[in-house]
Amino acid sequence: MLHVQIHEKTMGSKLLLKDFELRVSRDEKVGFLGRNGTGKTTLMNLLTGVDTDMNGSIDISKGTSVMASSQEHTDLHNDDRTCLEHITTKLPKYSKLWHIISTYPEHMGDNMQKMTTYSNALEEFSNLGYYNVENSLSKFFAAYQLDPELLNRPFSTLSGGQKRFVELIAVQIAEPQLALLDEPTNHMDYVGKAAFISWLKSTKSAVLIISHDRDVLDVVDRIVELKDKKAHSHKGNYEAYLSQNAHKTTNAINEFEITEKRIENIKEQIAYAKAKAPGYKGKAGKNPWIVMRDRLQRELDDIMKKHHKPSFWIDSESTKQLSTKATDNYHKYKAKNISITSAKTDHGSSSLLRVDDLSLGYDGKPLFSGCSFALSAQDRIHVIGRNGTGKTTLVKAIVDAAQGKKPDTLIGSGIIDHSTALRLSLYEQEIGSELLDLTLFEALEKVLMSKDMPASEQAILRTMDSYLFNPQEDRNILVSALSGGQKARLQLIRMLAGKPNLLILDEPTNHLDLPSIEELENHLKSYTGAILYITHDSYFARAIGGKELNIDQLKS
């Protein structure tokens, strides 16, 4: 159904794709993943025609209906069409059939041809399920917590997040033969994600989905990884990918090691031939040492043209199954990952935070009531709830109380009490406006200085390098221009600076790639402070553990 061959694709001076080939078959569900910044969204832009600058070809089977949904839709469709019109115009034949159904009765009279056309249109409209479109839309809107009234509002007036969900719903309703989706579950709550996964499992559409959401990857038919500018295919779901990746990576490391040793051996032989050549007593043209040196040099040059270090990554659970030799080789050659340090923190007092009979809301109307819990050193609490039920409101109230402010959302006499030794740090879904207009270097300088940490140029560049930024190329990029993954890594730096003893995390896995998620999980497992976290990533929740606080059960 889809065949992509990209000989070369660059962005500026950076080569992203080379000798890249991807195929998607009819009805196939393909998860597409890769490290942040490797070119996943660039590929999606090529597939959707947003970007046409490449050396290669994209072939889609003739007659195939294709629809796409991306992460951002802030600039889409500045017209006055309602959301309902925006969605229905994307449905195959909807506009044409509806035009016939709604206009022919006025002028067809006894014209048999028009009557036949009208009758066929009614039948096809019914067979396609279009009479139930609004009911279907209502179910999707409820799952993604969109107000049904939005259906009659101009699409251009919606927020970027609302547009993203409406575009996704349009794809799900239309059931195209090929759907292209870019991180669709970011910012979904657990009900919305369950609805999306249910659709993904049942849809007849072929789906190519960029995602690092392991719950989503667990239900696909195949995973394609973008690595070293090429596509690497793995049959099966996420668990199958981990197993195949460990096997393939171990073999690749062995081959790389053998070639490395061969290169070292040839270099030693060349050096030996060079040392022997001056002492040869025969004619220079027949010097066997020079002949040997030249032959070896040609062999070395040929090897070096083809020899490049691949990106090696194996998940930590699979690494535990490797032999000692394989483990040593992996740690010797593995790809660089974010480097999180200082897992231990001085938590001062074992009791850090106490919340008792708390009610929060707006305009005197509580979002939830009777919330009570306590956090001591090494405690973990997983906050669960639908979007809009008050999870982020709870986080903001705790932060306000920790800063000595009375939360403006407080209703009644509920208590948020904390230890004088509390050092709270927050990971938010969005970067605050105070950093957006700064360069990355300036933002890091501000973050480190606010935590009384060394903020010399060397310290800042070292921090950038530890979190996979290029110290020279990225230092002058505006924070507002960073990719989602880069912003997520900046948020991690901000959260972990200054040895906090209570971490509050709001959807930390959004935009992070798999190795970075795993590094964060491993760090948090050994973290000695307390953690309050919001996530709809079941893998992350299992890794961090702790008690559950279900906000939905506290709704008034």
C-alpha positions in Angstrom: 0.0 0.0 0.0 2.9 2.4 0.9 6.4 2.2 -0.4 8.9 4.8 0.7 12.5 5.0 -0.7 14.5 8.0 0.4 18.1 8.1 -0.9 18.9 11.2 1.1 17.0 13.8 3.1 18.7 16.7 4.9 17.5 19.5 7.1 20.0 22.4 6.8 23.4 20.8 7.2 22.1 17.7 9.0 21.6 14.4 7.2 18.5 12.7 8.6 17.6 9.9 6.2 19.9 7.9 3.9 19.1 4.8 2.0 15.8 4.7 3.9 13.1 2.2 2.8 9.7 1.6 4.4 6.7 -0.5 3.3 3.3 -0.7 4.8 0.9 -3.4 3.8 -2.9 -3.3 3.6 -4.6 -3.5 7.1 -1.2 -3.5 8.8 -0.6 -1.6 12.0 3.0 -0.3 12.1 4.5 1.5 15.1 7.3 3.9 14.1 9.9 5.0 16.7 13.3 6.4 17.1 15.5 8.7 19.2 14.4 12.3 19.5 15.8 14.4 16.6 16.4 11.5 14.2 13.8 12.5 11.7 10.5 10.9 12.6 8.3 14.0 12.2 10.4 14.9 9.1 9.3 11.6 7.5 5.7 12.3 8.4 6.0 15.7 6.7 7.3 14.0 3.6 4.5 11.5 3.6 1.8 14.2 4.0 3.4 16.5 1.4 4.1 19.2 3.8 7.8 18.8 2.8 8.7 17.8 -0.7 12.5 18.4 -0.6 14.1 15.0 -0.8 16.0 12.7 -3.1 13.8 9.6 -3.4 10.2 8.5 -4.0 7.0 7.9 -2.1 4.6 5.5 -3.8 1.0 5.0 -2.6 -1.2 2.4 -4.3 -3.5 3.9 -6.8 -6.9 4.8 -5.4 -5.8 4.5 -1.7 -7.5 7.0 0.6 -5.0 8.6 3.0 -5.5 10.7 6.1 -3.1 12.1 8.6 -3.1 13.6 12.1 -0.1 15.4 13.5 1.0 16.7 16.9 0.3 20.3 16.1 -2.7 21.9 14.4 -2.4 25.5 15.6 -2.4 26.9 12.0 -4.9 24.7 10.3 -7.9 25.9 8.4 -8.5 29.6 9.2 -12.0 29.4 7.7 -15.5 29.5 9.2 -16.4 25.8 8.8 -17.8 24.2 11.9 -16.1 21.3 13.4 -18.9 19.0 12.1 -18.4 20.4 8.6 -14.6 20.1 9.0 -14.9 16.4 9.9 -17.6 15.4 7.4 -15.8 17.0 4.4 -13.0 14.5 5.2 -15.3 11.5 4.9 -15.2 9.7 1.6 -18.1 10.7 -0.7 -19.9 12.4 2.2 -20.1 15.9 0.7 -21.1 14.5 -2.8 -23.8 12.2 -1.4 -25.2 14.8 1.0 -25.4 17.3 -1.8 -27.5 14.9 -3.8 -29.7 13.9 -0.8 -30.3 17.5 0.3 -30.9 19.1 -3.2 -32.3 16.6 -5.6 -35.8 16.4 -4.1 -36.2 20.1 -5.0 -35.6 19.6 -8.8 -35.6 16.0 -9.8 -39.4 15.8 -10.4 -40.2 12.7 -12.5 -36.7 12.5 -14.0 -35.9 8.8 -13.8 -32.2 9.3 -14.0 -32.1 11.8 -11.2 -34.5 9.6 -9.1 -32.1 6.7 -9.6 -29.1 8.8 -8.6 -31.0 10.0 -5.5 -32.1 6.5 -4.5 -28.5 5.2 -4.9 -27.2 8.1 -2.9 -29.6 7.3 -0.1 -28.6 3.7 0.0 -24.9 4.4 -0.2 -25.1 7.1 2.5 -26.8 4.6 4.7 -24.4 1.7 4.0 -21.5 4.0 4.8 -23.1 4.7 8.2 -23.3 8.4 7.6 -26.7 8.8 9.2 -25.1 7.9 12.5 -22.1 10.2 12.1 -23.2 12.6 14.8 -23.8 9.7 17.3 -20.4 8.3 16.5 -18.8 11.7 16.9 -20.5 12.2 20.2 -18.9 9.0 21.5 -15.4 10.0 20.4 -16.0 13.5 21.8 -16.9 12.0 25.1 -13.9 9.7 25.1 -11.5 12.6 24.4 -13.5 15.0 26.7 -14.5 17.4 24.1 -17.7 19.4 24.6 -20.3 18.2 22.0 -21.2 21.9 21.5 -17.8 22.3 19.8 -19.3 20.5 16.8 -21.1 23.6 15.9 -18.3 26.0 16.6 -15.9 27.3 13.8 -12.9 24.9 13.7 -10.6 27.9 13.5 -11.7 29.0 17.1 -10.5 25.8 18.7 -7.3 25.6 20.8 -4.4 23.7 19.3 -5.1 20.7 21.6 -8.7 20.6 20.6 -7.9 20.8 16.9 -5.5 17.9 17.4 -8.2 15.7 18.9 -10.8 16.8 16.3 -8.3 15.9 13.5 -7.7 12.5 15.1 -11.5 11.9 15.4 -11.9 12.7 11.7 -9.4 10.0 10.9 -11.1 7.5 13.1 -14.6 8.3 11.7 -13.5 8.3 8.1 -11.6 4.9 8.3 -9.2 5.7 5.4 -7.3 2.9 3.8 -4.1 4.4 5.2 -3.9 6.5 8.4 -0.7 8.4 9.3 -0.6 9.4 13.0 2.0 11.4 14.9 2.1 10.8 18.7 -1.7 10.7 18.9 -1.9 9.7 22.6 0.2 12.6 24.0 -2.0 14.4 26.6 -4.8 11.8 26.5 -6.2 10.6 29.8 -6.6 6.9 30.5 -10.2 6.7 29.1 -9.2 8.5 25.9 -6.2 6.3 25.4 -8.2 3.1 26.0 -10.7 4.3 23.4 -7.9 5.0 20.9 -6.3 1.7 21.5 -9.6 -0.1 21.1 -10.1 1.7 17.7 -6.5 0.9 16.6 -7.1 -2.8 17.3 -10.4 -3.0 15.5 -9.9 -0.6 12.5 -9.6 -1.9 9.0 -7.3 0.9 8.1 -3.6 0.4 7.7 -2.0 2.6 10.2 1.5 4.1 10.4 1.8 5.6 13.9 4.8 7.5 15.3 4.7 6.8 19.0 6.8 6.0 22.1 3.7 5.1 24.1 4.4 1.5 25.0 0.7 0.8 25.6 0.1 1.7 22.0 3.2 -0.1 20.7 1.9 -3.2 22.5 -1.0 -3.7 20.1 0.7 -3.1 16.7 1.7 -5.8 14.2 5.2 -4.5 13.5 7.6 -1.9 14.8 9.9 0.0 12.6 12.8 1.8 14.2 14.5 4.8 12.6 18.2 4.3 13.5 21.3 5.5 11.8 19.2 7.1 9.1 17.7 3.8 8.1 14.5 1.9 8.8 14.9 -1.3 10.9 11.9 -3.6 10.9 10.8 -5.9 13.8 7.8 -8.2 13.5 5.3 -8.2 16.4 4.5 -5.8 19.2 6.6 -3.9 21.7 7.6 -7.0 23.7 8.7 -8.7 20.5 10.6 -5.7 19.5 12.6 -5.7 22.7 13.6 -9.3 22.3 14.5 -8.9 18.6 16.3 -5.7 19.2 18.5 -7.3 22.0 19.4 -10.2 19.7 20.1 -8.0 16.6 22.1 -5.5 18.7 24.2 -8.2 20.3 25.1 -9.6 16.9 25.8 -6.1 15.5 28.1 -5.4 18.4 30.0 -8.6 17.8 30.4 -7.8 14.1 31.5 -4.2 15.0 34.1 -5.6 17.5 35.5 -8.1 15.0 35.9 -5.3 12.4 37.5 -3.0 15.1 40.0 -5.7 15.8 40.6 -6.3 12.1 41.3 -2.6 11.6 43.7 -2.6 14.6 45.5 -5.6 13.2 45.9 -4.1 9.7 47.3 -0.9 11.2 49.8 -2.8 13.2 50.9 -4.7 10.0 51.2 -1.4 8.1 53.3 0.0 10.8 55.5 -3.1 10.8 55.9 -3.0 7.0 56.8 0.7 7.1 59.5 -0.1 9.7 61.0 -2.9 7.6 60.9 -1.0 4.3 64.0 1.2 4.8 66.2 -1.8 5.5 65.4 -3.6 2.3 68.6 -4.1 0.2 67.1 -4.9 -3.2 65.6 -2.6 -5.8 63.1 -0.1 -4.4 60.5 -1.0 -7.1 60.5 -4.5 -5.9 60.5 -3.7 -2.1 58.1 -6.4 -0.7 57.5 -4.3 2.4 56.3 -1.4 0.4 54.1 -3.7 -1.7 52.7 -5.2 1.5 52.2 -1.7 3.0 50.3 -0.5 -0.1 48.1 -3.6 -0.2 47.2 -3.4 3.4 46.5 0.3 3.1 44.1 -0.3 0.2 42.4 -3.0 2.3 42.1 -0.6 5.3 40.7 2.2 3.1 38.1 -0.2 1.8 37.0 -1.3 5.3 36.9 2.3 6.6 34.6 3.4 3.9 32.0 0.9 5.1 32.8 0.9 8.8 30.6 3.2 10.9 29.6 2.7 14.5 25.8 1.9 14.7 23.6 3.2 17.5 23.5 0.4 20.0 20.6 0.3 22.6 19.2 -2.6 24.5 16.5 -2.2 27.2 17.7 -2.8 30.8 15.6 -6.0 31.3 17.0 -7.6 28.2 20.5 -6.5 29.2 20.2 -8.6 32.4 19.8 -11.7 30.2 23.1 -11.2 28.3 26.3 -13.1 29.1 29.0 -11.3 31.0 31.1 -10.8 27.8 28.1 -9.5 25.8 27.2 -7.1 28.7 30.7 -5.8 28.8 30.7 -5.3 25.0 27.4 -3.5 25.2 28.4 -1.1 27.8 31.6 -0.4 25.8 29.8 0.5 22.6 26.2 1.5 23.6 24.7 4.7 22.3 24.9 7.7 24.4 21.8 8.4 26.5 20.8 11.2 28.8 22.9 11.0 32.0 21.0 11.6 35.2 23.1 11.8 38.3 22.5 12.5 42.0 19.8 9.9 42.7 20.3 10.3 46.4 19.0 13.4 48.2 19.1 14.7 51.7 15.4 14.5 52.6 15.9 16.0 56.0 12.7 14.9 57.6 10.9 11.6 56.9 7.6 13.5 56.9 7.5 15.9 53.9 3.9 16.6 53.0 0.4 16.1 54.5 -2.9 16.8 52.7 -6.0 16.4 54.9 -9.7 16.7 53.8 -8.8 18.9 50.9 -11.4 20.4 48.5 -10.3 22.4 45.4 -12.3 24.1 42.8 -13.3 27.3 41.0 -16.0 29.9 41.7 -16.9 28.0 44.9 -17.6 24.8 43.0 -15.4 22.0 44.0 -13.7 19.8 41.4 -13.1 17.2 44.2 -13.6 16.9 48.0 -12.1 15.0 50.9 -8.7 14.4 49.5 -6.2 13.1 52.1 -2.8 11.6 51.9 0.7 11.9 53.3 4.2 11.7 51.7 7.3 10.7 53.5 10.8 10.0 52.2 10.8 7.3 49.5 6.9 7.3 49.2 5.3 7.2 45.8 1.8 8.2 45.0 0.3 7.8 41.5 -2.5 10.4 40.9 -5.2 9.0 38.6 -8.1 10.8 37.0 -9.7 12.0 33.8 -8.5 15.2 32.2 -10.2 18.2 33.9 -11.0 16.4 37.1 -8.4 18.4 39.1 -5.0 16.6 38.9 -3.1 19.6 37.7 -5.2 21.8 40.1 -4.0 19.6 43.0 -0.4 19.9 41.9 -0.6 23.7 41.6 -2.2 24.0 45.1 0.7 21.9 46.6 3.2 24.1 44.9 1.5 27.3 46.1 1.4 25.9 49.7 5.1 24.9 49.5 5.9 28.5 48.5 3.9 29.9 51.5 0.9 31.0 49.4 -2.8 30.1 50.1 -4.1 28.3 47.0 -6.8 30.4 45.3 -8.6 27.1 44.5 -9.0 26.1 48.1 -12.6 25.5 49.2 -13.4 25.0 52.9 -10.9 24.2 55.7 -8.8 21.5 54.0 -5.1 21.4 54.9 -1.9 21.2 52.9 1.0 21.1 55.5 4.7 20.5 54.7 8.0 20.1 56.5 10.3 23.1 56.8 12.9 20.8 55.1 10.7 20.4 52.0 12.5 21.0 48.7 9.9 20.5 46.0 10.6 20.3 42.3 8.1 20.1 39.5 8.0 18.5 36.0 5.3 20.2 34.0 3.8 19.3 30.6 4.5 22.8 29.3 7.5 25.0 29.8 6.7 28.3 31.6 6.6 31.5 29.6 9.6 32.9 31.5 11.9 30.6 29.5 10.3 30.5 26.1 12.0 33.7 24.8 15.5 32.7 26.1 18.1 30.7 24.3 18.8 27.2 25.6 22.0 28.5 27.1 20.3 31.4 28.8 17.5 29.2 30.1 19.9 26.7 31.6 21.8 29.5 33.2 18.6 30.8 34.8 17.6 27.4 36.0 20.9 26.6 37.6 21.3 30.0 39.2 17.7 29.7 40.7 18.8 26.5 42.4 22.1 28.0 43.6 24.1 25.7 41.4 27.3 26.4 39.5 26.3 28.3 36.3 29.6 28.8 34.6 29.8 28.4 30.9 31.6 25.1 31.4 28.9 23.8 33.8 26.1 24.8 31.4 27.8 23.2 28.4 28.5 20.0 30.4 24.8 19.9 31.5 23.7 20.2 27.9 26.0 17.4 26.8 24.7 15.1 29.6 21.1 15.6 28.3 22.0 15.0 24.6 22.1 18.6 23.5 24.9 19.6 21.1 26.7 22.3 23.2 27.8 24.3 20.2 24.9 23.9 17.8 22.1 24.1 20.3 23.2 26.7 22.7 21.7 29.6 20.8 18.3 28.0 19.9 15.3 29.7 21.4 13.5 27.5 23.9 10.3 28.2 22.0 11.9 26.6 18.9 13.0 23.4 20.6 11.4 20.1 19.6 9.0 18.3 22.0 11.7 15.9 23.0 14.2 18.7 23.6 11.8 20.6 25.7 11.1 17.5 27.7 14.9 17.1 28.4 15.1 20.7 29.5 12.2 20.1 31.9 14.1 17.1 33.3 17.2 19.3 34.0 15.0 21.9 35.6 13.2 19.3 37.8 16.3 17.5 39.1 18.5 20.5 39.7 19.3 21.4 43.4 18.7 18.0 45.0 14.9 18.2 45.6 13.4 15.8 48.2 9.9 15.8 46.7 9.4 15.4 42.9 6.0 16.1 41.3 5.8 14.8 37.7 3.0 15.7 35.3 3.0 13.3 32.3 6.8 13.1 32.2 7.0 10.5 29.4 5.3 12.7 26.7 7.8 13.4 24.0 10.7 11.4 25.5 12.1 8.5 23.5 12.3 5.0 24.9 16.0 5.1 26.1 15.3 8.4 27.8 12.1 7.1 29.5 14.1 4.1 30.7 16.9 6.2 32.1 14.3 8.4 33.9 12.6 5.3 35.3 15.9 3.8 36.5 16.8 7.1 38.2 13.5 7.4 39.9 13.7 3.8 41.2 16.8 4.7 43.2 15.6 8.2 44.1 15.5 8.5 47.9 13.0 11.4 48.1 9.2 11.2 47.7 7.4 11.2 44.3 3.9 12.3 43.4 3.2 11.6 39.7 0.6 11.8 37.1 0.9 9.5 34.1 -1.3 7.5 31.8 1.7 5.3 30.8 1.0 2.0 32.4 4.6 0.8 31.9 5.9 4.0 33.7 3.3 3.5 36.5 4.5 -0.2 37.0 8.1 0.9 37.1 7.6 3.7 39.7 4.9 1.9 41.7 3.4 3.3 44.9 -0.2 4.0 46.1 -2.9 5.2 43.9 -4.9 8.4 44.5 -8.0 8.3 42.2 -9.3 11.9 41.8 -12.4 10.5 39.9 -13.6 8.9 43.1 -13.3 12.2 45.0 -15.6 14.2 42.6 -18.4 16.1 44.3 
